Amino acid sequence: MHPAHFTAENPSTAPVEPDSVVGGRPSSPTRSTDNAPRTYDVIIAGCGPTGAMLAAELRLHDVRVLVVEKETEPPSAVRIVGLHIRSLELMAMRGLLERILPHGRRRPASAYFAAIPKPAPTGLDPRYAYLLGIPQPVIERLLEVHAVELGAQVRRGRAVAAVEQDGDWVTVELADGERLRSRFLVGCDGGRSTVRKLLGVGFPGEPARTESLMGEMAVGVPPEEIAVRVAEIRETHQRFWLRPAGVGVYSVLVPAAGVSDRAEPPTLDDFKRQLRAVAGTDFGVHSPRWLSRFGDAMRLADSYRVGRVLLAGDAAHIHPPIGGQGLNLGVQDAVNLGWKLAAQVRGWAPEALLDTYQAERRPVAEDVLDNTRAQAQLLSTEPGAQAVRRLLIELMDFDEVNLHLLQKITAIGIRYDFGDGPDLLGRRLPDIDVKHGHLYGLLHRGRGLLLDRTERLTVGGWSDRVDHLADSTAALDAPGVLLRPDGHVAWIGDDQRDLDHHLTRWFGRPVH
């Protein structure tokens, strides 16, 4: 492979703050000489939820990880984001859910698709059948702390300026001139990703055509008056709400007057003007906590990988927050990628395992963009869109339709293409009862798992990367299943030879 070199046109010249302090088990860099760049297994650009989750997943496998974040401080805007069912399950798999729950507020698993008010369909696991609303700075901090506790290094005030790669290494130059080397680089640096731009990866899609203002602020009228007026407006305007967000504080969403530069935050006067235009009153809003704007641009990276450089999260896909899928999609990218990249670094990855990251996750992002487009149409005030919305409201009275749409939004309906087999193959396995507890409690270490109801199968020479639970009482309608570290079913059966074949397919050659 010929070396490839990429340089940022306008690298940041902002003053550099000291590196953040890291604890836990350190993933120490190596240096061959005093003048050689520091060397890591993986460098991650961006310490948002995707980057922090990926760093933690890699550290579960003792991969030396450095996270570089261009911002000197974590985000301060107290924006509320939602963790959907699948993300809650992943947090439970890693032993994080109990740490996160006290910081969030549970809402019923309903009204996800285009804000259509329907109750949750039957058959959901009550342990995860809710939306957890949580301030974005809080979830980012919790995931970063988790990564640091596992030994990841985080350096803030460090912007990527250039990237060079060859067949064995990636060299990353930071904006202050420091050069680092790693086996792999992952861009988790957001929708305006520097890493993606340096790679020259296309980011086709649709530019923003509409824009909304969103923020949290105090109001100057009684709650009863707000509730009545909001109910009237939302009969035709779904892109509008005032919702309680604390004592005397409301979350406000209102259509903007047009499309502007998202880098320019809106003002309180912008909110007042648009509230008067839509509702006939500005509700006496004052004392904002935070103000932001978002558009309906949708884009998807042409490729998630160029050599030893990969993309994840918003660096690979962007879409408006309808349905609240963005953060969830990025965290799920990280869990899918983490163990595969670790396998590559540790030397046991089967051929093409790393390529399954794009093969599996890019179609998921395509589907999210499609269902977001559909939801956007259903939120339109146009008569045709409103007629389709009324029809869908009727159809969602059928439990199968309601469940199908909820599965799309929450990602519990994903089935990766692992070839022919039972419907469970390629799907995530729910948190079933096993002896001494629940399934997800066995996945904290990020390893594969053989769940064996026959009690005669074995993981043999894969025991260094796959755990084995022989349990004839497990609540599973199959003799045995092989789970990947992300909880998806990679094999179903009771034949040892067939199992060995699939262990090799996903976990490489056995250790003899």
C-alpha positions in Angstrom: 0.0 0.0 0.0 1.4 3.4 -0.9 1.5 5.9 1.9 -1.4 8.3 2.1 -1.1 11.8 3.5 -3.9 14.1 4.4 -3.7 17.7 5.8 -6.3 20.0 7.3 -6.6 23.2 5.4 -7.1 25.3 8.5 -5.9 23.5 11.6 -6.9 25.1 14.9 -4.4 27.6 16.4 -6.2 27.9 19.7 -4.1 27.7 22.8 -3.5 24.2 24.1 -4.7 23.3 27.6 -2.9 20.7 29.7 -3.7 17.1 29.2 -6.5 15.7 31.3 -5.5 13.5 34.3 -6.1 9.8 33.8 -6.5 7.1 36.3 -7.3 3.4 36.3 -5.2 0.9 34.5 -3.1 3.0 32.1 -2.8 2.1 28.4 0.7 3.5 28.3 2.1 4.6 24.9 5.5 3.3 23.8 8.4 5.3 22.3 11.3 3.7 20.4 13.6 6.7 20.9 13.4 10.1 22.5 12.6 11.7 19.1 10.1 9.2 17.9 6.4 9.9 18.2 4.4 8.3 20.9 2.9 5.0 19.8 -0.6 3.6 20.6 -2.7 0.7 19.3 -5.7 3.0 18.6 -6.1 6.7 18.5 -9.7 8.0 18.7 -10.6 11.5 17.5 -13.5 12.8 19.6 -14.6 12.2 23.1 -18.3 12.3 22.7 -20.5 9.3 23.6 -19.3 7.3 20.6 -15.6 8.0 21.1 -15.8 7.3 24.9 -17.8 4.1 24.5 -15.3 2.9 21.8 -12.4 3.6 24.0 -13.9 1.6 26.9 -14.7 -1.3 24.6 -11.1 -1.4 23.4 -9.8 -1.3 26.9 -11.8 -4.4 27.8 -9.3 -6.2 25.6 -6.2 -4.3 26.9 -5.8 -2.2 23.7 -3.6 0.9 24.3 -6.0 3.8 23.5 -5.6 7.5 23.3 -8.6 9.8 22.8 -7.9 13.3 21.5 -10.6 15.9 21.8 -10.3 19.3 20.2 -12.5 21.0 22.9 -10.8 21.9 26.1 -13.9 21.4 28.2 -16.9 19.0 28.0 -20.1 20.5 26.6 -22.0 22.8 29.0 -25.4 22.9 27.3 -27.8 20.9 29.4 -29.5 19.3 26.4 -31.6 16.2 27.2 -31.0 13.1 25.1 -32.7 9.8 25.2 -31.3 6.3 25.6 -33.5 3.8 23.7 -34.1 0.1 24.5 -31.1 -1.3 22.6 -28.7 1.2 24.1 -30.0 0.5 27.6 -29.4 -3.2 26.9 -25.8 -2.5 25.8 -25.2 -0.5 29.0 -26.5 -3.4 31.0 -24.2 -5.8 29.1 -21.3 -3.7 30.3 -22.4 -3.2 33.8 -23.1 0.5 33.3 -26.8 0.8 33.5 -27.1 0.9 37.3 -24.5 3.8 37.3 -26.5 5.7 34.6 -30.1 5.3 35.8 -29.9 7.6 38.8 -29.0 10.5 36.5 -32.0 10.1 34.1 -35.7 10.1 34.0 -37.7 7.2 32.6 -40.5 7.7 30.1 -42.8 5.0 28.7 -41.8 3.2 25.5 -44.4 5.0 23.4 -44.8 7.9 21.0 -41.4 7.2 19.4 -42.4 7.2 15.7 -43.2 10.7 14.5 -44.5 11.5 18.0 -47.6 9.5 17.4 -49.2 8.9 20.8 -49.6 5.1 21.1 -49.1 2.9 24.1 -46.1 0.5 24.0 -46.8 -2.8 22.2 -47.0 -6.0 24.2 -44.1 -8.4 24.7 -41.3 -5.9 25.6 -38.9 -6.7 28.4 -40.1 -4.5 31.2 -36.6 -4.1 32.5 -35.7 -2.0 29.4 -39.1 -0.9 27.9 -38.6 2.8 28.5 -36.8 5.8 27.2 -34.2 7.2 29.6 -34.0 11.0 29.3 -30.6 12.2 30.5 -28.6 15.4 30.1 -26.1 15.1 27.3 -23.1 16.4 29.4 -24.0 13.8 32.1 -24.0 10.8 29.8 -20.8 12.0 28.1 -19.1 12.4 31.5 -20.2 9.0 32.7 -19.0 7.2 29.6 -15.7 9.1 29.6 -15.1 8.2 33.3 -15.9 4.6 32.5 -13.2 4.6 29.7 -10.7 6.3 31.9 -11.3 3.8 34.8 -10.5 1.0 32.3 -7.2 2.8 31.4 -7.9 4.9 28.4 -6.1 8.2 28.1 -8.0 11.3 27.2 -6.2 14.5 26.1 -8.4 17.6 25.6 -7.5 20.7 23.6 -5.9 18.5 21.0 -7.2 18.9 17.4 -6.3 16.5 14.6 -4.6 18.5 11.7 -3.1 15.8 9.4 -3.2 12.1 8.9 -0.7 9.9 7.1 -0.9 6.1 6.8 0.9 3.2 5.3 0.4 -0.5 5.4 1.3 -0.8 9.1 0.8 2.6 10.9 -1.2 5.8 11.0 0.7 9.0 11.9 -1.5 11.7 13.3 -0.3 15.3 13.5 -2.1 17.5 16.0 -2.7 21.2 15.6 0.2 22.1 18.0 2.6 20.1 15.8 2.9 17.0 18.0 3.0 13.7 16.0 1.6 10.5 17.2 1.5 7.0 15.8 -1.0 4.2 16.1 -2.1 1.0 14.5 -5.5 2.4 13.8 -7.3 5.8 13.9 -11.1 6.2 14.4 -12.8 9.4 13.6 -15.6 9.9 16.2 -15.4 13.7 15.8 -19.0 14.6 14.8 -20.9 15.7 11.7 -18.2 18.2 10.7 -15.6 15.4 11.1 -12.0 16.6 10.4 -10.9 13.0 10.0 -13.5 12.3 7.4 -12.6 15.4 5.5 -8.9 14.6 5.7 -9.6 11.1 4.2 -11.6 12.7 1.4 -14.5 10.4 2.1 -17.7 11.6 0.4 -20.6 12.6 2.6 -23.6 12.7 0.2 -27.2 13.4 1.2 -29.6 16.3 1.5 -28.7 19.7 2.9 -30.9 21.3 5.6 -34.2 22.6 4.2 -35.9 23.4 7.5 -34.6 24.4 10.9 -35.9 24.3 14.4 -35.0 26.2 17.6 -34.6 24.2 20.8 -33.7 25.2 24.3 -34.6 25.3 27.9 -35.8 28.4 29.6 -38.1 29.8 32.3 -41.6 30.9 31.3 -43.8 33.7 32.6 -47.4 32.3 32.3 -49.2 29.6 34.4 -48.7 25.9 33.4 -52.4 25.5 32.8 -52.4 28.2 30.1 -49.3 26.7 28.5 -50.9 23.2 28.4 -54.1 24.4 26.7 -52.3 26.5 24.1 -49.7 23.8 23.3 -52.4 21.1 22.9 -54.2 23.4 20.4 -51.1 24.1 18.3 -49.9 20.4 18.3 -53.0 19.3 16.5 -51.3 20.6 13.3 -47.8 21.6 14.3 -45.8 18.5 15.6 -42.5 20.5 15.5 -43.6 22.5 18.5 -43.7 21.9 22.2 -43.3 23.4 25.6 -42.6 20.6 28.1 -41.7 20.9 31.8 -37.9 20.3 32.3 -37.6 21.1 36.0 -39.0 23.6 38.5 -40.2 26.6 36.5 -38.2 25.5 33.5 -39.5 24.3 30.1 -38.0 22.6 27.1 -39.0 24.6 24.1 -39.1 23.5 20.4 -40.4 25.8 17.7 -39.8 26.0 13.9 -37.2 28.6 12.9 -37.9 31.3 10.3 -35.4 29.8 7.9 -32.1 28.0 7.6 -29.0 29.7 8.9 -25.5 28.8 10.0 -25.8 26.2 12.8 -22.5 27.5 14.2 -24.3 30.7 15.2 -26.5 29.9 18.3 -29.9 31.5 18.3 -30.8 34.2 20.8 -33.7 34.5 23.2 -35.2 37.1 20.9 -35.2 34.5 18.1 -37.3 32.2 20.3 -39.7 35.0 21.3 -40.2 36.0 17.7 -40.9 32.4 16.5 -43.1 31.6 19.5 -45.3 34.7 18.6 -45.4 33.7 15.0 -46.5 30.1 15.7 -48.5 30.4 19.0 -49.5 34.0 19.0 -47.6 34.5 22.3 -44.0 34.2 23.6 -45.2 32.7 26.9 -43.0 35.2 28.7 -39.9 33.1 28.2 -36.8 34.3 29.9 -33.6 33.2 31.7 -32.5 30.5 29.1 -30.3 27.6 30.3 -29.2 26.8 26.8 -30.3 27.6 23.2 -29.5 25.7 20.0 -30.7 25.1 16.5 -30.8 22.0 14.3 -31.7 21.4 10.7 -33.0 18.4 8.8 -29.8 17.7 6.8 -29.2 13.9 6.2 -25.9 12.6 5.1 -24.2 9.2 5.0 -20.4 8.6 4.5 -19.5 6.7 1.3 -17.2 4.5 3.3 -16.7 3.7 7.0 -13.1 2.7 6.4 -10.0 3.8 4.4 -7.1 1.5 5.2 -6.3 1.9 8.9 -8.7 4.8 9.5 -12.3 4.3 10.4 -15.4 6.4 11.0 -18.1 6.0 13.6 -21.0 8.0 15.0 -21.9 11.4 13.5 -18.7 11.4 11.6 -20.3 8.6 9.5 -23.9 9.7 9.5 -26.1 12.7 10.4 -29.8 13.2 10.5 -32.3 15.4 12.4 -33.2 14.2 15.9 -36.7 13.0 15.1 -37.2 9.8 17.0 -34.0 10.5 19.1 -31.9 8.0 17.3 -28.6 9.9 16.9 -26.7 9.2 20.1 -28.0 5.7 20.2 -26.8 4.9 16.7 -23.3 6.2 17.5 -23.0 4.2 20.8 -24.2 1.1 18.9 -21.5 1.7 16.2 -18.9 1.7 19.0 -20.0 -1.6 20.5 -20.1 -3.2 17.1 -16.6 -1.9 16.2 -14.8 -2.2 19.5 -14.3 -6.0 19.8 -13.5 -6.3 16.0 -10.9 -3.6 16.1 -9.5 -5.1 19.3 -9.3 -8.5 17.6 -7.3 -7.0 14.8 -4.9 -5.3 17.2 -4.5 -8.4 19.4 -3.8 -10.6 16.4 -6.6 -13.1 16.4 -9.1 -11.5 14.1 -10.3 -13.7 11.2 -9.8 -12.4 7.7 -12.3 -9.6 6.9 -13.7 -9.4 10.4 -13.0 -5.7 10.5 -14.8 -5.2 7.2 -18.0 -6.6 8.8 -18.2 -3.3 10.7 -19.2 -1.3 7.6 -21.2 -4.3 6.1 -23.3 -4.4 9.2 -23.6 -0.8 10.5 -23.9 1.2 7.2 -27.2 -0.5 6.3 -28.5 0.3 9.8 -27.6 4.0 9.3 -29.3 3.9 5.9 -32.5 2.6 7.5 -32.3 5.3 10.2 -32.0 8.0 7.6 -35.0 6.5 5.8 -37.3 6.2 8.8 -36.2 9.7 9.8 -37.2 11.0 6.4 -40.6 9.3 6.7 -41.1 10.8 10.2 -40.2 14.3 8.9 -42.9 14.0 6.3 -45.4 12.9 8.9 -44.6 16.0 10.9 -45.4 18.3 8.0 -48.4 20.6 8.2 -49.3 20.0 4.5 -52.7 18.4 4.0 -51.4 15.3 2.2 -48.9 14.6 5.0 -51.5 15.1 7.6 -53.8 12.6 5.8 -51.0 10.0 5.7 -50.4 10.7 9.4 -54.0 10.0 10.3 -53.9 6.8 8.3 -50.8 5.6 10.1 -52.4 6.5 13.5 -55.1 4.0 12.5 -52.7 1.3 11.4 -50.7 1.6 14.6 -53.7 0.3 16.5 -52.5 -3.1 15.2 -50.0 -4.3 17.6 -47.8 -5.8 14.8 -47.5 -2.3 13.1 -46.8 -0.5 16.4 -44.2 -3.1 17.4 -42.5 -2.9 14.0 -42.1 0.8 14.1 -40.9 0.8 17.7 -38.3 -1.8 16.8 -37.0 0.5 14.1 -36.6 3.4 16.4 -35.1 1.5 19.3 -32.8 -0.8 17.2 -34.1 -4.0 18.8 -35.3 -5.2 15.4 -31.9 -5.3 13.8 -30.9 -8.6 12.1 -27.4 -8.8 10.7 -27.0 -11.0 7.6 -25.1 -14.1 9.0 -26.5 -16.4 6.3 -29.4 -18.8 6.2 -30.7 -20.0 9.5 -33.5 -19.5 12.1 -34.9 -16.1 12.6 -32.9 -15.6 15.8 -29.6 -15.8 13.9 -28.1 -12.4 13.5 -30.4 -10.8 16.0 -29.6 -9.6 19.5 -30.5 -12.1 22.3 -32.8 -10.6 24.9 -31.7 -10.5 28.6 -33.0 -14.0 29.3 -33.0 -15.7 32.7 -30.0 -18.0 33.3 -28.9 -19.8 36.4 -27.6 -17.3 39.0 -29.1 -14.3 37.3 -29.6 -12.7 33.8 -27.7 -13.2 30.6 -26.4 -9.6 30.3 -24.5 -10.0 33.6 -22.3 -12.5 31.8 -21.2 -10.0 29.1 -19.5 -7.4 31.2 -16.0 -8.3 30.0 -16.8 -7.8 26.3 -16.1 -11.4 25.4 -18.0 -13.9 23.3 -20.3 -16.4 25.1 -21.4 -19.9 24.4 -24.8 -20.5 26.1 -25.1 -24.3 26.1 -28.3 -26.0 27.2 -27.0 -29.4 26.1 -24.2 -29.2 28.7 -21.9 -31.1 26.4 -20.5 -28.4 24.0 -17.1 -26.7 24.5 -15.3 -23.6 23.4 -12.0 -25.5 23.5 -9.1 -23.4 22.2 -11.1 -20.2 22.1 -11.5 -20.0 25.9 -9.2 -17.0 25.9 -11.8 -14.9 24.1 -15.1 -16.8 24.5 -16.8 -17.7 27.8 -19.0 -20.9 28.3 -22.1 -21.3 30.3 -23.5 -24.8 30.5 -27.1 -24.3 31.7 -29.9 -26.7 30.9 -32.4 -24.3 32.6 -31.7 -21.2 30.5 -34.9 -19.6 29.1 -33.8 -20.3 25.6 -35.7 -22.1 22.8 -32.5 -23.6 21.2 -30.0 -26.2 22.3 -27.1 -23.7 22.2 -26.2 -20.3 20.9 -22.9 -18.5 20.3 -23.1 -14.8 21.1 -20.7 -12.2 19.8 -19.5 -9.6 22.3 -22.2 -7.2 21.1 -24.9 -9.7 22.1 -25.9 -10.8 18.6 -26.4 -14.5 17.9 -23.7 -15.9 15.6 -24.6 -19.6 15.7 -27.5 -21.8 16.8 -27.3 -25.6 17.2 -25.9 -28.6 19.1 -23.2 -29.9 16.8 -19.6 -29.4 18.0 -18.0 -29.5 14.6 -20.4 -26.8 13.3 -19.8 -24.8 16.4 -16.0 -24.9 15.9 -16.5 -23.7 12.3 -18.4 -20.6 13.5 -16.0 -20.0 16.4 -13.3 -19.8 13.8 -15.4 -17.6 11.6 -15.9 -15.0 14.3 -13.1 -15.5 16.8 -10.2 -16.7 14.6 -8.0 -19.7 15.1 -8.0 -21.6 18.4 -5.0 -21.7 20.7 -3.6 -25.1 20.9 
